[in-house]
Amino acid sequence: MNTHNGLTSYGWSATLQHDFQAHAAQGLVPARVIVQQRNLYRLVTEHGEIDGRISGLFRHEAIEGGYPVTGDWVAVEMKGDAAVIAHILPRSTAFTRMAAGTAKDMQVVAANVDMALLSASLNADLNLRRLERYLATAYESGAQPVILLTKADACDDPDPLIESVRGIALGVPVLAVSVRTGQGLAELAALLAPGKTAVLLGSSGVGKSTLVNALAGVERMATKEIREADAHGRHTTTHRELILLPSGALILDTPGMRELALWDSEAGVAAAFAETTAQIEDIGLNCRFRDCAHDKEPGCAVRAAVADGTLDPERWQSFQKLQREVAHTVRKEDPLAAAAERKRWAALNKAGRQRTRDKRAIDD
């Protein structure tokens, strides 16, 4: 199959072409989902944009999280001026969360993105705990996280807030941006490479759609002013849309998320709290009991470190909360996993302590 020139600008690659060979043999053609609105899809193919729908067989056989989302690469059967989606190609990355209003359903928010632009506004109280959730989700997805602190012009003294964010996002680029003044836009544009896909994630009112319009050079997404009284916004983006920017980069705008309940994000939480985990492992060597859970055991060095400020109390509490949330999801999915999960965490803690001992032995 020849290279699909019309799709190259949307991220089509040799790897995708290899993965598509079996579908091509069935007479199907590749497409990427650029708009998702409930069960309606807008696709881009080598010949341009076209409307799409899911085949009946696909709908019958799809597992949870298996429906196409914006960013997905799909194999379609052409039906005149429309396309029928028959298969989803393997996802390189996937942003998942627990579906809003449920306690057990998984929702895929975006797929096949290279960079996650985690957005928070500097014109209101900055919620570090929410950013930690977004970081955990980004790490779990496999995409590279970047934190965007929007509306920098609305903050009289942004530097302390920026530093507080850097304190919970070690190694992650943190950009303060303002569409009104242009601050940070050149640095952001430099991160967005041609053919690569970035997704904008954040609460409503942080200015995601305004930022997309600035990068696109035209008003692609509807925007509204936020309320002066509480700096909260209303949802202006009601669907997920993948936009090809003049630079050749792709950006995926998403509706603001009122809640971001983690789904199967164990590795993501560990990555988002890597330095905290290392501290806990190190301090935990001084606990009275080798299998200390750092809960109510006497002689717990970790709780003592929290009490005297050696270990950031808010960071520790957030880490515990997200760990409990992930564990709760695992148990709801499989009640039999509760005991296994406890054993697994004990083994991880033991392995972590052993790594610390080994490192000390090498250093000595």
KOLLUM-934171 format. One record per residue (C-alpha): residue in one letter; x, y, z; residue number from 1. Coordinates in steps of 0.02 Angstrom, whole numbers, always signed. Each point is the difference from the previous one (the first is absolute). Layout:
! KOLLUM-934171
['a',[X,Y,Z],NUM];
...
//
This chain:
! KOLLUM-934171
['m',[+0,+0,+0],1];
['n',[+68,+171,-47],2];
['t',[+32,+136,+128],3];
['h',[-160,+99,+32],4];
['n',[+58,+176,-34],5];
['g',[-166,+74,+56],6];
['l',[+20,-83,+170],7];
['t',[+185,+35,+29],8];
['s',[-40,+172,+68],9];
['y',[-117,-82,+126],10];
['g',[+137,-113,+67],11];
['w',[-6,-150,-117],12];
['s',[+162,-98,+17],13];
['a',[+92,-153,-62],14];
['t',[-50,-90,+161],15];
['l',[-183,+35,-31],16];
['q',[+17,-54,-180],17];
['h',[+75,-165,+58],18];
['d',[-141,-25,+126],19];
['f',[-128,+34,-136],20];
['q',[+55,-132,-124],21];
['a',[-125,-131,+56],22];
['h',[-143,+125,-15],23];
['a',[+59,+58,-172],24];
['a',[-9,-180,-59],25];
['q',[-185,+5,+43],26];
['g',[-29,+153,-107],27];
['l',[-10,+121,+147],28];
['v',[+80,+172,+2],29];
['p',[+81,+96,+145],30];
['a',[-73,+155,+81],31];
['r',[+23,+102,+158],32];
['v',[-140,+59,+112],33];
['i',[+7,+190,+9],34];
['v',[-170,+34,+80],35];
['q',[-103,-107,+118],36];
['q',[-176,+49,+52],37];
['r',[-91,-142,+86],38];
['n',[-16,-133,-135],39];
['l',[+39,+118,-144],40];
['y',[+175,+11,-71],41];
['r',[+94,+112,-119],42];
['l',[+147,-88,-81],43];
['v',[+145,+54,-107],44];
['t',[+58,-117,-139],45];
['e',[+129,+15,-138],46];
['h',[-135,+83,-106],47];
['g',[-61,+124,+131],48];
['e',[-131,+7,+138],49];
['i',[-152,-113,+8],50];
['d',[-138,-47,+122],51];
['g',[+13,-168,+85],52];
['r',[-101,-121,+104],53];
['i',[+34,-164,+89],54];
['s',[-46,-163,-82],55];
['g',[-131,-107,+83],56];
['l',[+124,-141,+29],57];
['f',[+125,+121,+77],58];
['r',[-135,+67,+118],59];
['h',[-48,-176,+51],60];
['e',[+177,-61,+33],61];
['a',[+81,+157,+74],62];
['i',[+64,-18,+177],63];
['e',[+2,+138,+130],64];
['g',[+106,+144,-62],65];
['g',[+3,-80,-172],66];
['y',[-103,+129,-94],67];
['p',[+93,+125,-109],68];
['v',[+49,+166,+77],69];
['t',[+79,+157,-69],70];
['g',[+179,-38,-50],71];
['d',[-32,-182,-42],72];
['w',[+62,-77,-161],73];
['v',[-135,-111,-75],74];
['a',[-28,-116,-146],75];
['v',[-156,+46,-97],76];
['e',[-106,-65,-141],77];
['m',[-50,+136,-123],78];
['k',[-186,+12,-31],79];
['g',[-25,+138,-127],80];
['d',[+17,+168,+88],81];
['a',[+17,-80,+173],82];
['a',[+111,-127,+87],83];
['v',[-37,-148,+113],84];
['i',[+127,-27,+139],85];
['a',[+47,-184,+8],86];
['h',[+156,-4,+110],87];
['i',[+109,+108,+114],88];
['l',[+187,-9,-25],89];
['p',[+108,-31,+156],90];
['r',[+12,+159,+105],91];
['s',[+173,+68,+38],92];
['t',[-70,+98,+148],93];
['a',[-171,+14,+81],94];
['f',[-68,+120,+130],95];
['t',[-125,-89,+111],96];
['r',[-105,+48,+149],97];
['m',[-146,-70,+96],98];
['a',[-154,+57,-96],99];
['a',[-85,+147,+85],100];
['g',[-148,-51,+106],101];
['t',[+48,-183,+10],102];
['a',[+99,-105,+120],103];
['k',[+63,-133,-118],104];
['d',[+2,+53,-183],105];
['m',[+158,+49,-90],106];
['q',[+1,+144,-126],107];
['v',[+136,+33,-128],108];
['v',[+18,+189,-18],109];
['a',[+129,+7,-141],110];
['a',[+114,-118,-95],111];
['n',[+167,+3,-90],112];
['v',[+63,+164,+71],113];
['d',[+184,+37,+23],114];
['m',[-13,+143,+124],115];
['a',[-123,+42,+138],116];
['l',[-23,+186,+31],117];
['l',[-67,+4,+178],118];
['s',[-82,+169,+20],119];
['a',[-39,+101,+155],120];
['s',[-41,+185,+17],121];
['l',[+105,+126,+95],122];
['n',[-148,+117,+23],123];
['a',[-78,-104,+139],124];
['d',[+54,-113,+143],125];
['l',[+122,-124,-73],126];
['n',[-46,-178,+47],127];
['l',[+160,-102,+15],128];
['r',[-96,-156,+47],129];
['r',[-98,+6,-162],130];
['l',[+161,+21,-98],131];
['e',[+70,-155,+87],132];
['r',[-150,-97,-66],133];
['y',[+31,+63,-176],134];
['l',[+183,-45,+13],135];
['a',[-41,-177,+57],136];
['t',[-121,-19,-146],137];
['a',[+128,+68,-124],138];
['y',[+139,-115,+62],139];
['e',[-118,-149,-7],140];
['s',[-47,+41,-179],141];
['g',[+180,-2,-61],142];
['a',[-3,+179,-66],143];
['q',[+125,+134,+50],144];
['p',[-78,+121,+126],145];
['v',[+20,+188,-11],146];
['i',[-85,+118,+123],147];
['l',[-77,+159,-70],148];
['l',[-42,+137,+124],149];
['t',[-119,+107,-100],150];
['k',[-56,+181,+18],151];
['a',[+167,+53,+73],152];
['d',[-47,+182,-33],153];
['a',[-141,-13,+128],154];
['c',[+119,-42,+143],155];
['d',[+95,+141,+88],156];
['d',[+138,-113,+65],157];
['p',[+5,-167,-93],158];
['d',[+176,-52,+50],159];
['p',[-44,-80,+170],160];
['l',[-142,-97,-82],161];
['i',[+111,-59,-141],162];
['e',[+130,-60,+126],163];
['s',[-133,-94,+99],164];
['v',[-50,-92,-158],165];
['r',[+179,-43,-41],166];
['g',[+13,-72,+175],167];
['i',[-129,-134,-41],168];
['a',[+53,-28,-180],169];
['l',[+187,-37,+5],170];
['g',[+72,-15,-175],171];
['v',[-160,+58,-84],172];
['p',[+4,+161,-104],173];
['v',[-106,+136,+80],174];
['l',[-50,+146,-113],175];
['a',[-93,+157,+53],176];
['v',[-98,+61,-151],177];
['s',[-115,+143,-45],178];
['v',[-95,+14,-162],179];
['r',[-33,+183,+38],180];
['t',[+183,+50,+14],181];
['g',[+79,-142,-99],182];
['q',[+105,-57,+148],183];
['g',[+60,-179,-18],184];
['l',[-83,-32,-169],185];
['a',[+165,-10,-95],186];
['e',[+68,-125,+127],187];
['l',[-159,-103,-14],188];
['a',[+3,+3,-190],189];
['a',[+180,-62,+4],190];
['l',[-57,-155,+95],191];
['l',[-134,-43,-129],192];
['a',[+88,-94,-138],193];
['p',[-74,-27,-174],194];
['g',[-94,-165,-12],195];
['k',[-5,-19,+189],196];
['t',[-161,+7,+100],197];
['a',[-27,+95,+162],198];
['v',[-157,-7,+107],199];
['l',[-63,+143,+109],200];
['l',[-68,-59,+167],201];
['g',[-68,+106,+140],202];
['s',[-152,+67,+89],203];
['s',[-125,+116,-84],204];
['g',[+47,+183,-2],205];
['v',[+189,-20,-11],206];
['g',[+4,+64,-178],207];
['k',[+34,-158,-101],208];
['s',[-107,+51,-149],209];
['t',[+71,+177,+1],210];
['l',[+174,-76,-5],211];
['v',[-47,-113,-147],212];
['n',[-65,+150,-95],213];
['a',[+162,+95,+32],214];
['l',[+106,-146,-62],215];
['a',[-113,-28,-151],216];
['g',[+1,+184,-47],217];
['v',[-190,-5,-25],218];
['e',[-149,-27,+113],219];
['r',[-24,-188,-13],220];
['m',[-79,-27,+171],221];
['a',[-140,+98,+83],222];
['t',[+50,+95,+156],223];
['k',[-89,+90,+143],224];
['e',[+57,+117,+135],225];
['i',[+17,-73,+173],226];
['r',[-103,+66,+146],227];
['e',[+85,+145,+88],228];
['a',[-69,-50,+171],229];
['d',[+82,-169,+18],230];
['a',[+113,-15,-154],231];
['h',[-93,-156,-54],232];
['g',[-43,-33,-180],233];
['r',[-135,-90,-94],234];
['h',[+26,-144,-119],235];
['t',[+25,+76,-173],236];
['t',[+78,-152,-81],237];
['t',[-136,-134,-5],238];
['h',[+93,-127,-104],239];
['r',[+176,-60,-30],240];
['e',[+80,+65,-158],241];
['l',[+171,-29,-78],242];
['i',[+64,+156,-89],243];
['l',[+144,+12,-123],244];
['l',[+96,+159,+40],245];
['p',[+89,+107,-131],246];
['s',[+165,-59,+74],247];
['g',[-42,-180,-45],248];
['a',[-28,-52,+181],249];
['l',[-166,-73,+56],250];
['i',[-95,+54,+155],251];
['l',[-148,-86,+77],252];
['d',[-118,+110,+101],253];
['t',[-111,-84,+130],254];
['p',[-148,+58,+104],255];
['g',[+44,+56,+175],256];
['m',[-7,-143,+123],257];
['r',[-89,+33,+164],258];
['e',[+68,-162,+71],259];
['l',[+148,-110,-41],260];
['a',[-19,-163,+93],261];
['l',[+151,-109,-33],262];
['w',[-18,-164,-92],263];
['d',[+133,-135,+11],264];
['s',[+133,+134,+28],265];
['e',[+116,-88,+120],266];
['a',[+156,+29,-105],267];
['g',[-53,+179,-35],268];
['v',[-18,+40,+185],269];
['a',[+170,-78,+34],270];
['a',[+79,+107,-136],271];
['a',[-88,+160,+54],272];
['f',[+62,-26,+179],273];
['a',[+170,-75,-40],274];
['e',[+96,+115,+117],275];
['t',[-127,-28,+140],276];
['t',[+12,-188,-23],277];
['a',[+190,+10,+11],278];
['q',[-14,+103,+160],279];
['i',[-122,-124,+76],280];
['e',[+111,-148,-44],281];
['d',[+151,+85,+77],282];
['i',[-88,+60,+158],283];
['g',[-93,-165,+16],284];
['l',[+164,-91,+33],285];
['n',[-9,+76,+175],286];
['c',[-175,-63,+39],287];
['r',[-11,-118,+149],288];
['f',[-83,-136,-103],289];
['r',[+70,-58,-167],290];
['d',[-176,-22,-73],291];
['c',[-62,+169,+64],292];
['a',[-148,+65,-101],293];
['h',[+30,+177,+65],294];
['d',[-176,+6,+69],295];
['k',[-24,-30,+186],296];
['e',[+151,-105,+44],297];
['p',[+105,+60,+148],298];
['g',[+174,+60,-40],299];
['c',[-43,+51,-178],300];
['a',[+140,+111,-65],301];
['v',[-103,+59,-149],302];
['r',[-141,+69,+108],303];
['a',[+130,+82,+110],304];
['a',[+78,+81,-155],305];
['v',[-171,+65,-51],306];
['a',[-27,+70,+174],307];
['d',[+165,+95,+4],308];
['g',[-14,+61,-179],309];
['t',[+142,-104,-72],310];
['l',[-130,-77,-114],311];
['d',[-124,+125,-74],312];
['p',[-165,-40,+89],313];
['e',[-111,+57,-145],314];
['r',[+103,-96,-127],315];
['w',[-4,-155,+111],316];
['q',[-189,+12,+25],317];
['s',[-28,+23,-187],318];
['f',[+110,-150,-39],319];
['q',[-96,-107,+124],320];
['k',[-168,+59,-68],321];
['l',[+43,-41,-180],322];
['q',[+72,-169,+50],323];
['r',[-162,-41,+93],324];
['e',[-102,+55,-150],325];
['v',[+96,-112,-119],326];
['a',[-11,-146,+122],327];
['h',[-187,+28,+21],328];
['t',[-23,-9,-189],329];
['v',[+96,-164,-5],330];
['r',[-108,-75,+138],331];
['k',[-162,+55,-82],332];
['e',[+54,-81,-162],333];
['d',[+49,-163,+86],334];
['p',[-45,-28,+183],335];
['l',[+124,-144,+4],336];
['a',[+140,+124,-38],337];
['a',[-8,+80,+173],338];
['a',[+115,-126,+87],339];
['a',[+113,-14,-151],340];
['e',[+15,+188,-7],341];
['r',[+56,+10,+181],342];
['k',[+133,-132,-33],343];
['r',[+55,+90,-158],344];
['w',[+23,+166,+90],345];
['a',[+96,-87,+138],346];
['a',[+114,-78,-131],347];
['l',[+25,+168,-85],348];
['n',[+44,+83,+164],349];
['k',[+121,-139,+41],350];
['a',[+81,+15,-171],351];
['g',[+13,+188,+20],352];
['r',[+84,-17,+168],353];
['q',[+122,-127,-72],354];
['r',[+43,+120,-144],355];
['t',[+36,+135,+128],356];
['r',[+113,-117,+99],357];
['d',[+91,-53,-158],358];
['k',[+26,+181,-51],359];
['r',[+69,+42,+171],360];
['a',[+119,-147,-8],361];
['i',[+64,+59,-170],362];
['d',[+18,+180,+61],363];
['d',[+95,-58,+155],364];
//
